[in-house]
Amino acid sequence: MWQNVAYEPSNLARVNQHARDPSLARTLARGLGNAARWAGRLARGQVVKRVGGPARARVVVLFGAVLALNGADMATIGRSRLSWRARCTSATPRSGC
């Protein structure tokens, strides 16, 4: 019969001990995450204060997202237009040019 080795009592004790003793990498990663979270909250607070409140900040972010999507669409259209132009100016005519 199949047995899951991870759930044996001796392995569970080892896993629990490992969870209680965080490694240096885990501690550093948690500290870096906390610092990034703090910096993000500070920056968000400054942006909200400068634009005039949370409602205006949401509108500014929304407009920024719309402009970013518009730019991405235009870049995609421009790239595909170059591809179509290269196909249509070749020596052999194709349909759809």
N, C-alpha and C positions, 0 to 999 in steps of 0.2 A: 504494500500500500504506500502511496505517495505521502511524504511528510515534508512540511515546510520547515527548513532548518532555521529560518529567521525568527520563528516564534518559539523556539526552545527556550526554557528558562535561563540557561547559561548565556545564550546570545542576547536575550532581552536585557540582562543585567549589564552586558558589555555596551549595548546601544544606549541604555540609560546613563551609564557612566560617561560615555562620549558626549552625550548631549549636555551633561552638567559641566564638563570641562571644555569650554570652547577653545579652539585653536587660535593661534596668533593671527592667521589669515582671516578667520571668521570675525575676530574682534576688530581687525583693521577694516574689513569690509563693512561691518556694522557702523563703525565710526565714520567712514567715508560716506556712507548712505545718510547718516544723520547730518553731516556737514552739508551735503548737497541739498537735503530737505530744508535745512535752515536757510541756506543761501537762496533757494527758490522762493521760500515764503517771504524773505526780506525783499527780493526783487519784485514779487507780485504786489506786496504792500506799497512799494514805491510807485509802481505803475498805476495802481488804483488811486493813489493820492494825487499823482500828477495829472491824470486825465479827468478827475473830478468825481470819482465815485465808482462803485462796483457796476452799476448799470452801464455807464459810459465805457468802462473797461471791457465789458462783454461785447458791446457794439464795435469797439475798436478791434478786438480779437476776431470777431466775426467778419468784419470788412477785410482784415488782413488775410484770413483764410480764403475768402472769396477771391482776392487778388492773387494769392498763391496758386489756387486752382486754375484761374484764368491764365496765368503765366505758363503753367504746366501744359494746359490745353494748346496754347499758341505754339509752344515749343514742339509738341507732338505733331501738330498740323504742319508746321514749317518743315520738320524733318521728313514727314511723309510726302510733302510737296516736292522736296528735292529728289526724293526717290522716284516719284512719278515723272518729274521733268527729265531725269536721266533715262527713263524707259521710253518716253515719247520722242526724244531726240535721237534715238538710235536709228540705224540704217533700215531696220525692218519695222514697218508700221504695225501697230497692234491696235486692237479695239479698246475703247475706253480712254483714249488720250484726248 
